[in-house]
Amino acid sequence: MDHPDWQQRKTPEVPDPLEVLRMIKEKLPKKGALLLILLVAVLIGAQSMFYKVATDETGVLLRLGKYQGSSSPGLHFKLPFGIDSVYLVRTGRVLKEEFGFRTVSTGGRTSYSKDRFDDESLTLTGDLNVSDIEWIVQYQIRDPFKFLFKLQDQQETIRDISEAVVRKVVGNSNVNKVLTTDRALLAQEVGDEMQRILNEYDVGVRIVTVKFQDVNPPEAVKAAFNEVNEAEQQKESLILQAREQYNKEVPKARGVAKSAILQAEGYAVERINQAKGEAHRFTAVLNEYNKAPEVTRQRLYLETLEQVLPNLKEIYIMDSEGAGALPIYNLRGDNKGALK
């Protein structure tokens, strides 16, 4: 039977010394058998005294069934004749379990098979929909002794925990989140929950990552789901376009509004200052008028004429005692009755 990926294996067994001696006694004379028996015992003992640990392995040493310690990569010594036994565990590798599919070949082009794995992949969501989930679990053995002797079937235990946790997490979510937005978050939650359970079991395993490889609706409803998914994508696209237009127009409108407010505030300050200036000027003129009314009245009259007369195109001089215009000036623009 093939060993699983993590490659638990014992060092090669040596022949039973008693069985070897019995066979020698039966086939050789008693006189020459003693020396040969001693030689065979030495050879068997020398063969079983050393073992080698590969670079990606950790050796677990047992002496008469009792744990003695772990061995690092390299050549090591142990007691012969089955007194010490060593289990080699590949702790330097990241191991992988596949759910909902299996890797068929890993040559030039990796191929996968999804046949007969529906019992693993089909999962019920919280809103009573079915999703077809393919995922992987990558883990590493951090304590080989606990991994070997605290679980009877290590690989199957990890698989059972993974399936139970995935069904729990997916069952607490709705189908849209599972199939679209929250796939990575759900996978992270599965990894955290698996690590918590394995820590409670104290089996010396560290979860490296959990990844949902492919999540689809069942084949019977896949076409309808694709239409819904396209509608969701179109919705997101329209929302993004609206946000882009909003980010373009709203700052522009705010800038125009702020400019109008600043202009109004400037105009208000200008009018207020102008009104205050005119009020101060009127107050100053009033004070002067109260001091010398006639002089002030005359001065105001002359100042007003200085401002008005330069703007006139024509000036008419009237006699205050006469009844009309002076006879030397034609008021109507014709020559009838004019002096020559």
C-alpha positions in Angstrom: 0.0 0.0 0.0 1.4 3.5 -0.9 2.2 5.9 1.8 0.3 9.2 2.0 1.8 12.5 1.0 3.3 13.3 4.4 5.2 10.0 4.1 5.1 8.4 7.5 7.5 5.4 7.2 9.7 3.4 9.5 13.4 2.7 8.9 14.0 -0.7 7.2 13.4 -3.7 9.5 16.3 -6.0 10.2 16.0 -9.8 10.4 15.1 -11.4 13.7 18.5 -12.5 15.2 16.9 -15.6 16.8 15.5 -16.7 13.5 18.8 -16.2 11.8 20.6 -18.2 14.5 18.1 -21.0 14.3 18.6 -21.3 10.5 22.4 -21.3 10.9 22.3 -24.1 13.5 20.2 -26.2 11.2 22.5 -25.9 8.2 26.0 -25.8 9.7 28.0 -28.1 12.0 28.1 -27.1 15.6 31.9 -26.4 15.7 32.0 -23.9 12.9 28.6 -22.4 13.6 29.7 -20.3 16.6 32.0 -18.1 14.7 29.6 -17.6 11.9 26.8 -16.8 14.3 28.9 -14.1 15.9 29.8 -12.6 12.6 26.1 -12.6 11.4 25.1 -10.9 14.7 27.7 -8.2 14.2 26.6 -7.5 10.6 23.0 -7.4 11.5 23.6 -5.1 14.4 25.8 -2.8 12.3 23.2 -2.6 9.6 20.5 -1.5 12.1 22.6 0.9 14.2 22.5 3.8 11.7 19.7 5.6 9.9 19.5 8.6 7.6 17.0 11.6 7.8 16.5 13.5 4.6 16.5 17.3 4.4 12.7 17.6 4.3 12.2 15.0 7.0 12.2 14.8 10.8 12.9 11.5 12.5 10.8 10.4 15.5 12.8 8.0 17.7 11.1 5.4 19.9 12.9 3.1 22.3 10.9 0.0 23.1 7.8 2.0 22.1 8.5 5.0 24.3 9.2 8.4 22.7 12.9 9.5 23.0 13.1 12.6 20.8 13.2 13.9 17.2 16.1 13.7 14.7 17.2 16.4 12.4 18.4 15.8 8.8 21.6 13.8 8.6 23.1 10.4 9.7 22.1 9.2 13.2 22.8 6.3 15.5 20.2 4.0 17.2 20.2 0.8 19.2 20.1 -2.3 17.0 17.9 -5.4 17.0 14.6 -3.5 17.1 15.3 -1.8 20.4 15.0 1.6 18.8 12.6 2.3 15.9 12.5 5.5 13.8 9.6 7.0 11.9 10.4 9.5 9.2 7.9 12.3 8.7 8.2 15.0 5.9 7.8 18.1 8.0 9.6 20.4 5.5 6.9 20.2 2.8 3.6 22.0 2.4 1.1 19.2 1.9 -2.2 19.5 0.0 -5.7 18.0 0.1 -8.1 18.5 -2.8 -11.9 18.6 -2.5 -14.4 18.3 -5.4 -11.6 17.3 -7.9 -8.4 15.4 -8.1 -5.1 16.1 -9.9 -4.7 13.3 -12.5 -1.3 14.2 -13.9 1.3 16.8 -13.1 3.6 16.4 -16.2 4.0 19.0 -18.9 0.4 20.0 -18.5 -1.6 19.4 -15.3 -4.9 17.8 -15.7 -7.8 17.4 -13.3 -10.8 15.1 -12.9 -14.1 16.2 -11.4 -15.9 12.9 -11.8 -17.6 11.2 -8.8 -16.8 14.0 -6.4 -20.2 15.7 -6.1 -20.6 14.4 -2.6 -17.6 16.7 -1.6 -18.3 19.8 -3.7 -22.1 20.3 -3.5 -22.9 22.5 -0.6 -26.1 24.1 0.7 -26.0 27.9 1.4 -27.8 29.8 4.0 -30.6 30.9 1.6 -31.2 27.2 0.7 -29.4 27.3 -2.7 -26.8 24.8 -3.8 -23.3 25.7 -4.8 -20.6 23.6 -6.4 -17.3 24.4 -4.6 -13.9 23.1 -5.4 -11.2 23.9 -2.9 -7.8 23.0 -1.6 -6.3 22.9 1.9 -2.5 23.3 2.3 -1.0 22.4 5.7 2.3 21.6 7.3 3.3 19.2 10.0 4.9 21.2 12.8 5.1 18.4 15.5 5.7 15.0 14.0 5.2 13.1 17.3 1.7 14.5 17.9 0.9 14.0 14.2 1.9 10.3 14.4 0.4 9.2 17.7 -2.5 11.6 18.5 -4.5 10.7 15.4 -5.2 7.3 14.1 -5.9 8.4 10.5 -4.3 11.8 10.0 -5.2 12.4 6.4 -8.9 11.4 6.8 -9.2 13.5 9.9 -8.0 16.6 8.2 -10.4 16.0 5.2 -13.4 15.5 7.5 -12.6 18.7 9.4 -12.3 20.6 6.2 -15.6 19.4 4.8 -17.4 20.1 8.0 -16.1 23.6 8.4 -16.7 24.5 4.7 -20.4 23.4 5.0 -20.7 25.3 8.2 -19.3 28.6 6.8 -21.1 28.4 3.5 -24.3 27.4 5.2 -24.1 30.7 7.2 -23.8 32.8 4.0 -26.0 33.4 0.9 -25.4 32.1 -2.6 -24.4 35.5 -4.1 -21.6 36.1 -1.6 -20.3 32.5 -2.0 -20.3 32.8 -5.8 -19.1 36.4 -6.2 -18.0 38.9 -3.6 -17.0 37.1 -0.4 -15.2 34.0 -1.8 -11.8 35.0 -0.4 -13.2 36.1 3.0 -15.1 32.8 3.3 -12.0 30.8 2.5 -10.0 32.8 5.2 -12.8 32.0 7.7 -12.6 28.3 6.9 -8.8 28.3 7.4 -9.1 30.1 10.8 -11.8 27.7 12.0 -9.9 24.6 10.9 -6.8 25.8 12.7 -8.8 26.4 15.9 -10.2 22.8 15.8 -6.8 21.3 15.1 -5.3 23.3 18.0 -8.0 21.8 20.2 -7.1 18.3 19.0 -3.4 19.2 19.6 -2.2 17.2 16.6 0.7 19.4 15.6 -0.6 20.6 12.2 -0.5 24.2 10.9 -3.0 25.3 8.2 -1.0 27.3 5.5 -4.0 28.3 3.4 -7.5 27.4 2.2 -8.4 28.5 -1.3 -11.6 28.1 -3.2 -10.4 27.1 -6.6 -13.7 27.2 -8.5 -17.2 28.1 -7.3 -20.2 27.6 -9.6 -23.9 26.9 -9.4 -25.0 23.4 -10.3 -25.3 22.7 -14.0 -29.1 22.8 -14.0 -29.2 26.5 -13.0 -25.8 27.7 -14.4 -27.4 29.6 -17.4 -29.8 31.5 -15.2 -27.0 32.4 -12.7 -24.8 33.6 -15.5 -27.6 36.0 -16.6 -27.9 37.3 -13.0 -24.2 37.6 -12.8 -24.1 39.7 -16.0 -26.9 41.9 -14.6 -24.9 42.4 -11.4 -21.8 43.4 -13.4 -23.8 45.8 -15.5 -25.2 47.3 -12.3 -21.7 47.7 -10.8 -20.6 49.3 -14.1 -23.4 51.9 -14.0 -22.7 52.7 -10.4 -19.1 53.3 -11.2 -20.0 55.6 -14.1 -22.5 57.5 -11.9 -19.8 57.9 -9.2 -17.3 59.2 -11.8 -19.8 61.7 -13.1 -20.6 62.7 -9.5 -17.0 63.2 -8.7 -16.6 65.4 -11.8 -19.7 67.6 -11.5 -20.1 68.1 -7.8 -16.7 69.6 -7.1 -17.2 71.9 -10.2 -20.6 73.0 -8.8 -19.1 73.5 -5.4 -16.4 75.7 -6.9 -18.9 77.8 -8.8 -21.0 78.2 -5.6 -18.0 79.2 -3.6 -16.9 81.7 -6.2 -20.4 83.3 -6.2 -20.4 83.4 -2.4 -17.0 85.1 -2.4 -18.2 87.7 -5.0 -21.4 88.4 -3.0 -19.4 88.8 0.2 -17.0 91.2 -1.6 -19.8 93.2 -3.0 -21.5 93.4 0.4 -18.2 94.6 2.0 -17.8 97.2 -0.8 -21.4 98.5 -0.4 -21.1 98.7 3.4 -17.9 100.6 3.2 -19.3 102.9 0.6 -22.4 103.5 2.7 -20.3 104.2 5.8 -18.1 106.6 3.8 -21.2 108.5 2.6 -22.7 108.6 6.0 -19.4 110.0 7.5 -19.3 112.6 4.7 -22.9 113.6 5.3 -22.2 113.9 9.0 -19.1 116.1 8.4 -21.1 118.3 6.0 -23.9 118.6 8.5 -21.5 119.6 11.2 -20.1 122.3 8.9 -23.5 123.5 7.9 -24.5 123.9 11.5 -21.5 126.1 12.1 -22.1 128.4 9.0 -25.3 127.6 7.2 -25.0 130.3 4.5 -21.4 129.7 3.6 -21.9 126.0 3.6 -25.0 126.2 1.4 -23.2 128.4 -1.1 -20.2 126.1 -1.1 -22.5 123.0 -1.8 -24.2 124.9 -4.6 -20.9 125.8 -6.3 -19.5 122.3 -5.8 -22.7 120.9 -7.4 -22.4 123.2 -10.4 -18.7 122.2 -10.8 -19.9 118.6 -11.1 -22.9 119.2 -13.3 -21.9 122.0 -15.8 -18.9 120.1 -17.4 -21.4 117.4 -18.5 -23.8 119.7 -20.3 -23.6 120.2 -24.1 -25.5 123.4 -24.2 -25.9 126.1 -21.5 -28.9 128.5 -21.5 -28.5 131.8 -19.6 -31.8 133.2 -18.4 -32.6 136.7 -17.1 -34.2 136.4 -13.7 -36.3 139.5 -14.4 -37.3 138.7 -17.9 -40.2 136.7 -19.1 -38.3 134.5 -21.6 -35.0 133.9 -23.1 -32.7 136.8 -24.2 -33.5 138.1 -27.7 -30.0 137.5 -28.8 -30.3 133.7 -28.8 -32.6 131.5 -31.0 -34.1 128.9 -28.6 -36.1 127.0 -31.2 -33.4 126.7 -33.8 -35.1 128.8 -36.6 -34.3 132.4 -37.8 -37.8 133.8 -37.6 -37.9 136.9 -35.4 -34.2 136.8 -34.7 -32.1 139.9 -34.5 -29.6 140.4 -37.3 
